Amino acid sequence: MSSMQSNSSTDLTFVRPATFFISDFSNIPHSKYYYVFLSLVYVVTVLGNSFIMCIIYLARRLHTAKYIAVFHLALSDLCGSSALIPKIIDMFLFDHQDISYEACLTNMFFVYHFMNLQSLTLLALAYDRLVAICFPLRYHAIVTKPAMFLIIGVMWIVSVIFFSVLVGLLNRISFCRSNVLNSYFCDYAPICALACNDISINILMGKISYGLLICTPLILIIISYFCISVALLKIAHGADRIKAIKTCTSHLILVTIFYLPVLCNVLASVTTPLHPNAQIINNSLTQTIPPMLNPIIYTLKTEEVMQSIKELYKRSKVNTTKENKMKCRRIKLK
C-alpha cells in the first residue's frame, strides 16, 4: 500500500513502511456505531476522572497518601483513554486509517505506558491496604505522602525506561510483507507479525512486558490480600472485621474489573482462536471500560469520598447564600 523506506546498518538493511494501515472490522454493517459508543465511553471517562481528581484536590480530608495514589490512578485512566480512544475515533469514524511509522510507535508507547501505570497504581493501593490492616499502629509512619510520591516516581521511571526500550526495539525489525495492522491501534504483536527478519528479542521483550504489566502486579496483589485475610481472621470483634473489609471492597472491585477481562482474553486466545472482529471488541472494551468505571466505583463505594462531596456541596451552598445576602444588602443600601 505505502512506499517502503530502507535504512542501512552494518550488514543488514532494515525496511520500514512510511505508514501503517490500521484495519477495521471485517464484514460488520454499521460498525461505526461501535466507535460512537466508544466516544460516549470517553466522555464519561473524562468527566468521571476529572471529577474525582477535583474532589481529592479540593477536600482537605483527602490529602493523604492513599488518595495521592487514587488521584494518580484517575490521572493514569484519563491519560490512557486519551492516548487510545480519540485516535480510534479519528481513524475509524473519519477514515484516517493511515498512520505514520513514527506516530504509530509514539501512540503505542503512551497506550502501554499508561496501562502499565494503572496496573502498578492498583498494586500501590494494595500495599496501602496491607499496611493499614496488618500494621494499623504504624500505618501513618510507613505510608506517608513522601513515601507515596517516591513510589509513584519509581513507577514512572521504570515504566518510561522499559517501554522506551520495548518500542525502540521495533526499529530493528525489517518490514517486507505488508503494512496492514490487524488491530484497532498500533499494537505490538501485530507489528511484530509483519517482520521478515529475526524477532526473537522482540518476542522475549513482549513476554517480559506481559509479565511486568499483568502477572507480577496481580501476583503481588493476591499475596497482599492473602496476608490481609490472615490478619482479618485474628480480629476478635466481628464489627471491626466488617469495617476493615469495607475499606478493601472498592479496591478489590477495581482490581477485578482491570485484571479479569485481560486474563479472560488471554485464556480465550490460547484455548480457542478468536475471530479478528471479536478480538477487536474484547481488547478495546478491556482497555476502555475500567477507566470509565473506576471513578464511579470510588465515588459510590468509598465513604470518605462521599462525605467529602457532601461537605464541598454544603460549603458551596453556604458561600452562595452568603453572596446572595451580600448582594441584597448592597441593593438595599443603594
TINU-125720 format. One record per residue (C-alpha): x negated, z, y; residue in one letter. Coordinates in nm, 2 decimals. Each point is the difference from the previous one (the first is absolute). Layout:
BEGIN
<node c1="X" c3="Z" c2="Y" resn="A"/>
...
END
This chain:
BEGIN
<node c1="0.00" c3="0.00" c2="0.00" resn="M"/>
<node c1="-0.26" c3="0.11" c2="0.25" resn="S"/>
<node c1="-0.35" c3="-0.12" c2="0.05" resn="S"/>
<node c1="-0.28" c3="0.20" c2="-0.16" resn="M"/>
<node c1="-0.30" c3="0.13" c2="0.19" resn="Q"/>
<node c1="-0.34" c3="0.03" c2="-0.18" resn="S"/>
<node c1="-0.24" c3="0.29" c2="0.06" resn="N"/>
<node c1="-0.34" c3="-0.03" c2="-0.16" resn="S"/>
<node c1="-0.20" c3="0.30" c2="-0.13" resn="S"/>
<node c1="-0.34" c3="0.00" c2="-0.17" resn="T"/>
<node c1="0.11" c3="-0.17" c2="-0.33" resn="D"/>
<node c1="0.38" c3="0.00" c2="0.02" resn="L"/>
<node c1="0.25" c3="-0.19" c2="0.22" resn="T"/>
<node c1="0.30" c3="0.21" c2="0.09" resn="F"/>
<node c1="0.31" c3="-0.21" c2="0.08" resn="V"/>
<node c1="0.26" c3="0.17" c2="0.21" resn="R"/>
<node c1="0.34" c3="-0.13" c2="0.10" resn="P"/>
<node c1="0.07" c3="-0.03" c2="0.37" resn="A"/>
<node c1="0.34" c3="0.15" c2="-0.07" resn="T"/>
<node c1="0.20" c3="0.16" c2="-0.27" resn="F"/>
<node c1="0.37" c3="-0.10" c2="-0.07" resn="F"/>
<node c1="0.21" c3="0.30" c2="-0.09" resn="I"/>
<node c1="0.27" c3="-0.11" c2="-0.25" resn="S"/>
<node c1="0.36" c3="0.11" c2="0.03" resn="D"/>
<node c1="0.27" c3="0.07" c2="-0.25" resn="F"/>
<node c1="0.06" c3="-0.29" c2="-0.24" resn="S"/>
<node c1="0.35" c3="-0.13" c2="-0.06" resn="N"/>
<node c1="0.18" c3="0.28" c2="0.17" resn="I"/>
<node c1="0.27" c3="-0.11" c2="0.24" resn="P"/>
<node c1="0.04" c3="0.19" c2="0.33" resn="H"/>
<node c1="-0.33" c3="0.19" c2="-0.06" resn="S"/>
<node c1="-0.03" c3="0.04" c2="0.38" resn="K"/>
<node c1="0.26" c3="0.27" c2="-0.02" resn="Y"/>
<node c1="-0.25" c3="0.21" c2="-0.19" resn="Y"/>
<node c1="-0.24" c3="-0.02" c2="0.30" resn="Y"/>
<node c1="0.28" c3="0.09" c2="0.24" resn="V"/>
<node c1="0.05" c3="0.31" c2="-0.22" resn="F"/>
<node c1="-0.38" c3="0.08" c2="0.03" resn="L"/>
<node c1="0.04" c3="-0.04" c2="0.38" resn="S"/>
<node c1="0.27" c3="0.27" c2="0.00" resn="L"/>
<node c1="-0.23" c3="0.22" c2="-0.22" resn="V"/>
<node c1="-0.28" c3="-0.04" c2="0.25" resn="Y"/>
<node c1="0.23" c3="0.10" c2="0.29" resn="V"/>
<node c1="0.11" c3="0.31" c2="-0.18" resn="V"/>
<node c1="-0.37" c3="0.07" c2="-0.09" resn="T"/>
<node c1="-0.12" c3="-0.03" c2="0.36" resn="V"/>
<node c1="0.29" c3="0.22" c2="0.13" resn="L"/>
<node c1="-0.03" c3="0.26" c2="-0.27" resn="G"/>
<node c1="-0.37" c3="0.05" c2="0.01" resn="N"/>
<node c1="-0.02" c3="-0.01" c2="0.38" resn="S"/>
<node c1="0.28" c3="0.26" c2="0.01" resn="F"/>
<node c1="-0.19" c3="0.24" c2="-0.24" resn="I"/>
<node c1="-0.32" c3="-0.05" c2="0.19" resn="M"/>
<node c1="0.17" c3="0.08" c2="0.33" resn="C"/>
<node c1="0.16" c3="0.31" c2="-0.14" resn="I"/>
<node c1="-0.33" c3="0.13" c2="-0.14" resn="I"/>
<node c1="-0.17" c3="-0.07" c2="0.34" resn="Y"/>
<node c1="0.27" c3="0.17" c2="0.21" resn="L"/>
<node c1="0.08" c3="0.30" c2="-0.22" resn="A"/>
<node c1="-0.26" c3="0.28" c2="0.04" resn="R"/>
<node c1="0.10" c3="0.16" c2="-0.33" resn="R"/>
<node c1="-0.11" c3="-0.32" c2="-0.18" resn="L"/>
<node c1="-0.35" c3="0.01" c2="0.15" resn="H"/>
<node c1="-0.15" c3="0.11" c2="-0.33" resn="T"/>
<node c1="-0.25" c3="-0.14" c2="-0.26" resn="A"/>
<node c1="0.28" c3="-0.11" c2="-0.23" resn="K"/>
<node c1="0.19" c3="-0.20" c2="0.26" resn="Y"/>
<node c1="-0.33" c3="-0.16" c2="0.11" resn="I"/>
<node c1="0.01" c3="-0.15" c2="-0.35" resn="A"/>
<node c1="0.37" c3="-0.09" c2="0.03" resn="V"/>
<node c1="-0.07" c3="-0.17" c2="0.34" resn="F"/>
<node c1="-0.28" c3="-0.19" c2="-0.16" resn="H"/>
<node c1="0.23" c3="-0.11" c2="-0.29" resn="L"/>
<node c1="0.25" c3="-0.13" c2="0.25" resn="A"/>
<node c1="-0.27" c3="-0.18" c2="0.19" resn="L"/>
<node c1="-0.13" c3="-0.16" c2="-0.32" resn="S"/>
<node c1="0.35" c3="-0.10" c2="-0.11" resn="D"/>
<node c1="0.06" c3="-0.16" c2="0.34" resn="L"/>
<node c1="-0.33" c3="-0.18" c2="0.02" resn="C"/>
<node c1="0.02" c3="-0.12" c2="-0.37" resn="G"/>
<node c1="0.35" c3="-0.14" c2="0.05" resn="S"/>
<node c1="-0.11" c3="-0.16" c2="0.33" resn="S"/>
<node c1="-0.29" c3="-0.17" c2="-0.18" resn="A"/>
<node c1="0.23" c3="-0.14" c2="-0.27" resn="L"/>
<node c1="0.36" c3="-0.06" c2="0.10" resn="I"/>
<node c1="-0.04" c3="-0.19" c2="0.33" resn="P"/>
<node c1="-0.24" c3="-0.24" c2="-0.16" resn="K"/>
<node c1="0.24" c3="-0.06" c2="-0.29" resn="I"/>
<node c1="0.29" c3="-0.06" c2="0.24" resn="I"/>
<node c1="-0.21" c3="-0.24" c2="0.20" resn="D"/>
<node c1="-0.11" c3="-0.19" c2="-0.31" resn="M"/>
<node c1="0.33" c3="-0.03" c2="-0.18" resn="F"/>
<node c1="0.26" c3="0.01" c2="0.27" resn="L"/>
<node c1="-0.18" c3="-0.22" c2="0.24" resn="F"/>
<node c1="-0.18" c3="-0.22" c2="-0.26" resn="D"/>
<node c1="-0.36" c3="0.09" c2="0.10" resn="H"/>
<node c1="-0.13" c3="0.03" c2="-0.36" resn="Q"/>
<node c1="-0.34" c3="-0.13" c2="0.08" resn="D"/>
<node c1="-0.25" c3="0.27" c2="0.10" resn="I"/>
<node c1="-0.36" c3="-0.04" c2="0.09" resn="S"/>
<node c1="-0.27" c3="0.13" c2="-0.24" resn="Y"/>
<node c1="-0.12" c3="0.26" c2="0.24" resn="E"/>
<node c1="0.35" c3="0.12" c2="0.10" resn="A"/>
<node c1="0.09" c3="0.03" c2="-0.37" resn="C"/>
<node c1="-0.29" c3="0.23" c2="-0.08" resn="L"/>
<node c1="0.07" c3="0.21" c2="0.31" resn="T"/>
<node c1="0.36" c3="0.04" c2="-0.09" resn="N"/>
<node c1="-0.10" c3="0.10" c2="-0.35" resn="M"/>
<node c1="-0.24" c3="0.27" c2="0.13" resn="F"/>
<node c1="0.26" c3="0.17" c2="0.22" resn="F"/>
<node c1="0.28" c3="-0.01" c2="-0.26" resn="V"/>
<node c1="-0.22" c3="0.16" c2="-0.27" resn="Y"/>
<node c1="-0.17" c3="0.24" c2="0.25" resn="H"/>
<node c1="0.33" c3="0.15" c2="0.12" resn="F"/>
<node c1="0.15" c3="0.01" c2="-0.35" resn="M"/>
<node c1="-0.31" c3="0.19" c2="-0.12" resn="N"/>
<node c1="0.04" c3="0.24" c2="0.30" resn="L"/>
<node c1="0.36" c3="0.06" c2="-0.10" resn="Q"/>
<node c1="-0.11" c3="0.09" c2="-0.36" resn="S"/>
<node c1="-0.29" c3="0.23" c2="0.13" resn="L"/>
<node c1="0.23" c3="0.17" c2="0.25" resn="T"/>
<node c1="0.24" c3="0.09" c2="-0.28" resn="L"/>
<node c1="-0.30" c3="0.16" c2="-0.18" resn="L"/>
<node c1="-0.09" c3="0.19" c2="0.32" resn="A"/>
<node c1="0.36" c3="0.14" c2="0.02" resn="L"/>
<node c1="-0.02" c3="0.10" c2="-0.37" resn="A"/>
<node c1="-0.32" c3="0.19" c2="0.08" resn="Y"/>
<node c1="0.19" c3="0.17" c2="0.29" resn="D"/>
<node c1="0.28" c3="0.11" c2="-0.24" resn="R"/>
<node c1="-0.26" c3="0.11" c2="-0.26" resn="L"/>
<node c1="-0.17" c3="0.24" c2="0.24" resn="V"/>
<node c1="0.32" c3="0.12" c2="0.15" resn="A"/>
<node c1="0.15" c3="0.11" c2="-0.34" resn="I"/>
<node c1="-0.31" c3="0.09" c2="-0.20" resn="C"/>
<node c1="-0.20" c3="0.17" c2="0.29" resn="F"/>
<node c1="0.28" c3="0.10" c2="0.25" resn="P"/>
<node c1="-0.21" c3="0.28" c2="0.16" resn="L"/>
<node c1="-0.29" c3="-0.23" c2="0.07" resn="R"/>
<node c1="0.21" c3="-0.31" c2="0.09" resn="Y"/>
<node c1="-0.06" c3="0.02" c2="0.38" resn="H"/>
<node c1="-0.37" c3="0.05" c2="-0.05" resn="A"/>
<node c1="-0.04" c3="-0.29" c2="-0.24" resn="I"/>
<node c1="0.25" c3="-0.26" c2="0.13" resn="V"/>
<node c1="-0.09" c3="-0.02" c2="0.37" resn="T"/>
<node c1="0.05" c3="-0.27" c2="0.25" resn="K"/>
<node c1="-0.38" c3="-0.09" c2="0.01" resn="P"/>
<node c1="0.00" c3="-0.01" c2="-0.38" resn="A"/>
<node c1="0.29" c3="-0.24" c2="-0.01" resn="M"/>
<node c1="-0.15" c3="-0.22" c2="0.27" resn="F"/>
<node c1="-0.32" c3="-0.01" c2="-0.20" resn="L"/>
<node c1="0.19" c3="-0.09" c2="-0.32" resn="I"/>
<node c1="0.18" c3="-0.29" c2="0.19" resn="I"/>
<node c1="-0.33" c3="-0.11" c2="0.15" resn="G"/>
<node c1="-0.16" c3="-0.02" c2="-0.34" resn="V"/>
<node c1="0.30" c3="-0.20" c2="-0.13" resn="M"/>
<node c1="-0.04" c3="-0.26" c2="0.27" resn="W"/>
<node c1="-0.38" c3="-0.03" c2="-0.04" resn="I"/>
<node c1="0.02" c3="-0.04" c2="-0.38" resn="V"/>
<node c1="0.30" c3="-0.24" c2="0.01" resn="S"/>
<node c1="-0.15" c3="-0.22" c2="0.27" resn="V"/>
<node c1="-0.34" c3="-0.03" c2="-0.18" resn="I"/>
<node c1="0.16" c3="-0.06" c2="-0.34" resn="F"/>
<node c1="0.24" c3="-0.27" c2="0.11" resn="F"/>
<node c1="-0.25" c3="-0.16" c2="0.23" resn="S"/>
<node c1="-0.22" c3="-0.05" c2="-0.31" resn="V"/>
<node c1="0.30" c3="-0.10" c2="-0.22" resn="L"/>
<node c1="0.11" c3="-0.27" c2="0.25" resn="V"/>
<node c1="-0.36" c3="-0.10" c2="0.08" resn="G"/>
<node c1="-0.07" c3="-0.08" c2="-0.36" resn="L"/>
<node c1="0.26" c3="-0.28" c2="0.01" resn="L"/>
<node c1="-0.25" c3="-0.20" c2="0.21" resn="N"/>
<node c1="-0.20" c3="-0.05" c2="-0.31" resn="R"/>
<node c1="0.29" c3="-0.18" c2="-0.18" resn="I"/>
<node c1="-0.01" c3="-0.38" c2="-0.01" resn="S"/>
<node c1="0.35" c3="-0.15" c2="0.02" resn="F"/>
<node c1="0.01" c3="-0.35" c2="-0.16" resn="C"/>
<node c1="0.35" c3="0.00" c2="-0.15" resn="R"/>
<node c1="0.30" c3="0.06" c2="0.24" resn="S"/>
<node c1="0.06" c3="0.19" c2="0.31" resn="N"/>
<node c1="0.35" c3="0.11" c2="-0.09" resn="V"/>
<node c1="0.05" c3="0.38" c2="-0.05" resn="L"/>
<node c1="0.28" c3="0.10" c2="-0.23" resn="N"/>
<node c1="0.09" c3="0.31" c2="0.20" resn="S"/>
<node c1="0.18" c3="0.11" c2="0.31" resn="Y"/>
<node c1="-0.32" c3="0.10" c2="0.19" resn="F"/>
<node c1="-0.37" c3="-0.04" c2="-0.03" resn="C"/>
<node c1="-0.03" c3="0.20" c2="-0.33" resn="D"/>
<node c1="-0.34" c3="0.06" c2="-0.17" resn="Y"/>
<node c1="0.08" c3="-0.11" c2="-0.35" resn="A"/>
<node c1="0.17" c3="-0.34" c2="0.08" resn="P"/>
<node c1="-0.31" c3="-0.08" c2="0.22" resn="I"/>
<node c1="-0.24" c3="0.08" c2="-0.28" resn="C"/>
<node c1="0.22" c3="-0.21" c2="-0.24" resn="A"/>
<node c1="-0.10" c3="-0.31" c2="0.21" resn="L"/>
<node c1="-0.37" c3="0.05" c2="-0.06" resn="A"/>
<node c1="-0.22" c3="-0.24" c2="-0.20" resn="C"/>
<node c1="-0.32" c3="0.21" c2="-0.01" resn="N"/>
<node c1="-0.09" c3="0.34" c2="-0.15" resn="D"/>
<node c1="0.24" c3="0.27" c2="0.14" resn="I"/>
<node c1="-0.10" c3="0.29" c2="-0.23" resn="S"/>
<node c1="-0.10" c3="0.22" c2="0.29" resn="I"/>
<node c1="0.33" c3="-0.08" c2="0.18" resn="N"/>
<node c1="0.19" c3="0.10" c2="-0.31" resn="I"/>
<node c1="-0.20" c3="0.32" c2="-0.03" resn="L"/>
<node c1="0.07" c3="0.09" c2="0.36" resn="M"/>
<node c1="0.37" c3="-0.08" c2="-0.04" resn="G"/>
<node c1="0.01" c3="0.25" c2="-0.29" resn="K"/>
<node c1="-0.19" c3="0.26" c2="0.20" resn="I"/>
<node c1="0.25" c3="-0.07" c2="0.29" resn="S"/>
<node c1="0.30" c3="0.07" c2="-0.23" resn="Y"/>
<node c1="-0.17" c3="0.32" c2="-0.12" resn="G"/>
<node c1="-0.07" c3="0.11" c2="0.36" resn="L"/>
<node c1="0.34" c3="-0.10" c2="0.13" resn="L"/>
<node c1="0.23" c3="0.12" c2="-0.27" resn="I"/>
<node c1="-0.15" c3="0.17" c2="-0.30" resn="C"/>
<node c1="-0.24" c3="0.26" c2="0.15" resn="T"/>
<node c1="0.23" c3="0.14" c2="0.27" resn="P"/>
<node c1="0.29" c3="0.01" c2="-0.24" resn="L"/>
<node c1="-0.20" c3="0.18" c2="-0.27" resn="I"/>
<node c1="-0.12" c3="0.26" c2="0.26" resn="L"/>
<node c1="0.36" c3="0.04" c2="0.13" resn="I"/>
<node c1="0.12" c3="0.07" c2="-0.36" resn="I"/>
<node c1="-0.29" c3="0.25" c2="-0.05" resn="I"/>
<node c1="0.09" c3="0.18" c2="0.33" resn="S"/>
<node c1="0.37" c3="0.02" c2="-0.10" resn="Y"/>
<node c1="-0.10" c3="0.14" c2="-0.34" resn="F"/>
<node c1="-0.19" c3="0.28" c2="0.18" resn="C"/>
<node c1="0.30" c3="0.05" c2="0.23" resn="I"/>
<node c1="0.23" c3="0.03" c2="-0.30" resn="S"/>
<node c1="-0.23" c3="0.26" c2="-0.16" resn="V"/>
<node c1="0.00" c3="0.20" c2="0.33" resn="A"/>
<node c1="0.38" c3="-0.02" c2="0.03" resn="L"/>
<node c1="0.04" c3="0.14" c2="-0.35" resn="L"/>
<node c1="-0.19" c3="0.31" c2="0.12" resn="K"/>
<node c1="0.24" c3="0.07" c2="0.29" resn="I"/>
<node c1="0.22" c3="0.29" c2="-0.11" resn="A"/>
<node c1="0.30" c3="-0.05" c2="0.23" resn="H"/>
<node c1="0.21" c3="-0.31" c2="-0.07" resn="G"/>
<node c1="0.10" c3="-0.04" c2="0.37" resn="A"/>
<node c1="-0.37" c3="-0.02" c2="0.10" resn="D"/>
<node c1="-0.06" c3="-0.26" c2="-0.27" resn="R"/>
<node c1="0.29" c3="-0.21" c2="0.12" resn="I"/>
<node c1="-0.12" c3="0.02" c2="0.36" resn="K"/>
<node c1="-0.35" c3="-0.11" c2="-0.11" resn="A"/>
<node c1="0.15" c3="-0.29" c2="-0.20" resn="I"/>
<node c1="0.20" c3="-0.11" c2="0.30" resn="K"/>
<node c1="-0.32" c3="-0.05" c2="0.20" resn="T"/>
<node c1="-0.12" c3="-0.25" c2="-0.26" resn="C"/>
<node c1="0.32" c3="-0.21" c2="-0.05" resn="T"/>
<node c1="-0.05" c3="-0.24" c2="0.29" resn="S"/>
<node c1="-0.36" c3="-0.07" c2="-0.10" resn="H"/>
<node c1="0.10" c3="-0.05" c2="-0.37" resn="L"/>
<node c1="0.27" c3="-0.25" c2="0.11" resn="I"/>
<node c1="-0.26" c3="-0.19" c2="0.21" resn="L"/>
<node c1="-0.25" c3="-0.01" c2="-0.29" resn="V"/>
<node c1="0.27" c3="-0.13" c2="-0.24" resn="T"/>
<node c1="0.13" c3="-0.28" c2="0.23" resn="I"/>
<node c1="-0.36" c3="-0.11" c2="0.07" resn="F"/>
<node c1="-0.16" c3="0.01" c2="-0.34" resn="Y"/>
<node c1="0.29" c3="-0.06" c2="-0.24" resn="L"/>
<node c1="0.08" c3="-0.36" c2="0.11" resn="P"/>
<node c1="-0.37" c3="-0.09" c2="-0.01" resn="V"/>
<node c1="-0.05" c3="0.14" c2="-0.35" resn="L"/>
<node c1="0.33" c3="-0.17" c2="-0.12" resn="C"/>
<node c1="-0.13" c3="-0.34" c2="0.14" resn="N"/>
<node c1="-0.33" c3="0.04" c2="-0.18" resn="V"/>
<node c1="0.16" c3="0.10" c2="-0.33" resn="L"/>
<node c1="0.25" c3="-0.29" c2="0.03" resn="A"/>
<node c1="-0.27" c3="-0.25" c2="0.07" resn="S"/>
<node c1="-0.21" c3="0.12" c2="-0.30" resn="V"/>
<node c1="0.29" c3="0.02" c2="-0.25" resn="T"/>
<node c1="0.21" c3="-0.31" c2="0.10" resn="T"/>
<node c1="-0.13" c3="-0.27" c2="0.23" resn="P"/>
<node c1="0.23" c3="0.00" c2="0.31" resn="L"/>
<node c1="0.13" c3="-0.32" c2="0.16" resn="H"/>
<node c1="-0.18" c3="-0.07" c2="0.34" resn="P"/>
<node c1="0.33" c3="0.06" c2="0.19" resn="N"/>
<node c1="0.04" c3="0.34" c2="-0.17" resn="A"/>
<node c1="-0.36" c3="0.09" c2="0.08" resn="Q"/>
<node c1="0.05" c3="-0.09" c2="0.37" resn="I"/>
<node c1="0.32" c3="0.21" c2="0.02" resn="I"/>
<node c1="-0.15" c3="0.30" c2="-0.19" resn="N"/>
<node c1="-0.33" c3="0.01" c2="0.18" resn="N"/>
<node c1="0.15" c3="-0.05" c2="0.35" resn="S"/>
<node c1="0.26" c3="0.27" c2="-0.05" resn="L"/>
<node c1="-0.27" c3="0.24" c2="-0.14" resn="T"/>
<node c1="-0.20" c3="-0.05" c2="0.32" resn="Q"/>
<node c1="0.28" c3="0.01" c2="0.25" resn="T"/>
<node c1="0.27" c3="0.25" c2="-0.11" resn="I"/>
<node c1="-0.21" c3="0.32" c2="-0.03" resn="P"/>
<node c1="-0.12" c3="-0.02" c2="0.37" resn="P"/>
<node c1="0.37" c3="-0.04" c2="0.10" resn="M"/>
<node c1="0.12" c3="0.30" c2="-0.21" resn="L"/>
<node c1="-0.29" c3="0.24" c2="0.08" resn="N"/>
<node c1="0.11" c3="0.11" c2="0.35" resn="P"/>
<node c1="0.37" c3="0.02" c2="-0.11" resn="I"/>
<node c1="-0.10" c3="0.24" c2="-0.29" resn="I"/>
<node c1="-0.22" c3="0.21" c2="0.22" resn="Y"/>
<node c1="0.27" c3="0.03" c2="0.26" resn="T"/>
<node c1="0.28" c3="0.09" c2="-0.24" resn="L"/>
<node c1="-0.19" c3="0.20" c2="-0.26" resn="K"/>
<node c1="-0.23" c3="0.22" c2="0.23" resn="T"/>
<node c1="0.15" c3="0.30" c2="0.17" resn="E"/>
<node c1="-0.28" c3="0.02" c2="0.26" resn="E"/>
<node c1="0.05" c3="-0.36" c2="0.11" resn="V"/>
<node c1="0.38" c3="0.04" c2="0.02" resn="M"/>
<node c1="-0.03" c3="0.33" c2="0.20" resn="Q"/>
<node c1="-0.25" c3="-0.17" c2="0.23" resn="S"/>
<node c1="0.25" c3="-0.29" c2="0.06" resn="I"/>
<node c1="0.27" c3="0.25" c2="0.08" resn="K"/>
<node c1="-0.22" c3="0.19" c2="0.24" resn="E"/>
<node c1="-0.11" c3="-0.31" c2="0.18" resn="L"/>
<node c1="0.36" c3="-0.12" c2="0.03" resn="Y"/>
<node c1="0.11" c3="0.34" c2="0.15" resn="K"/>
<node c1="-0.30" c3="-0.01" c2="0.24" resn="R"/>
<node c1="0.09" c3="-0.35" c2="0.12" resn="S"/>
<node c1="0.36" c3="0.11" c2="0.04" resn="K"/>
<node c1="-0.10" c3="0.30" c2="0.20" resn="V"/>
<node c1="-0.23" c3="-0.21" c2="0.22" resn="N"/>
<node c1="0.28" c3="-0.25" c2="0.05" resn="T"/>
<node c1="0.25" c3="0.27" c2="0.10" resn="T"/>
<node c1="-0.26" c3="0.15" c2="0.25" resn="K"/>
<node c1="-0.05" c3="-0.34" c2="0.15" resn="E"/>
<node c1="0.37" c3="-0.06" c2="0.04" resn="N"/>
<node c1="0.04" c3="0.34" c2="0.17" resn="K"/>
<node c1="-0.28" c3="-0.08" c2="0.24" resn="M"/>
<node c1="0.16" c3="-0.33" c2="0.09" resn="K"/>
<node c1="0.33" c3="0.17" c2="0.06" resn="C"/>
<node c1="-0.17" c3="0.26" c2="0.23" resn="R"/>
<node c1="-0.17" c3="-0.28" c2="0.20" resn="R"/>
<node c1="0.33" c3="-0.18" c2="0.04" resn="I"/>
<node c1="0.17" c3="0.32" c2="0.13" resn="K"/>
<node c1="-0.28" c3="0.07" c2="0.25" resn="L"/>
<node c1="0.04" c3="-0.35" c2="0.13" resn="K"/>
END
